[in-house]
Amino acid sequence: MQPYKLIVVEHHDTRVLLGEHSFTNKAKVVNTSQLLVFAIYQNLDMAYTEAYLALGNMLTTYAVIGVDASPMEGFTNEKYDEY
């Protein structure tokens, strides 16, 4: 089993709540066409590494098929966990 899960945030109201905890990225979180969140549920260094590897593979795949994607950091993890 992977130490993370990928969450597709579909509801606009949830994006607004997450945007409040996204530092300078509020508009991107609220207005993006698709919001994907890698959620790590095992607090291990390996879990972070595995999530970054998966993110890198996803971004490479998107680039190959011509989909624009922008990874971001800069949010309050604990607040994202609440939603």
PyMOL commands that set and color helices and strands:
alter all, ss='L'
color gray80, all
select helices_A, chain A and resi 12-19+23-31+45-65+77-82
alter helices_A, ss='H'
color red, helices_A
select strands_A, chain A and resi 4-9+35-40
alter strands_A, ss='S'
color yellow, strands_A
deselect
rebuild
show_as cartoon
